[in-house]
Amino acid sequence: MRMIKRNKQQSSESSYLRVLAEQARNRRASATSKK
């Protein structure tokens, strides 16, 4: 994986949002499976 230092903050923010979305999706999936 090649990292662009120029857009480091932007890329980190987008990846952070991506992780949050993934966690929310997993949480929703686990909640539905628990039911």
C-alpha positions in Angstrom: 0.0 0.0 0.0 1.4 3.4 -1.0 0.6 6.3 1.3 0.5 9.9 0.0 1.8 12.1 2.7 0.4 15.2 1.1 -3.2 14.0 1.6 -2.4 12.2 4.9 -5.0 14.0 7.0 -7.7 13.6 4.3 -7.0 9.9 3.7 -6.9 9.2 7.5 -10.3 11.0 7.9 -11.9 9.1 5.1 -10.5 5.8 6.4 -11.7 6.6 9.9 -15.2 7.3 8.5 -15.0 4.0 6.6 -14.2 2.2 9.8 -17.0 3.8 11.7 -19.5 2.9 8.9 -18.2 -0.7 8.9 -18.5 -0.9 12.7 -22.1 0.4 12.5 -22.9 -2.1 9.8 -21.4 -5.0 11.8 -23.3 -3.8 14.9 -26.6 -3.7 13.0 -25.9 -7.1 11.5 -25.1 -8.7 14.9 -28.2 -7.1 16.4 -30.4 -8.5 13.7 -28.8 -11.9 14.1 -29.3 -11.8 17.8 -33.0 -11.4 17.3 
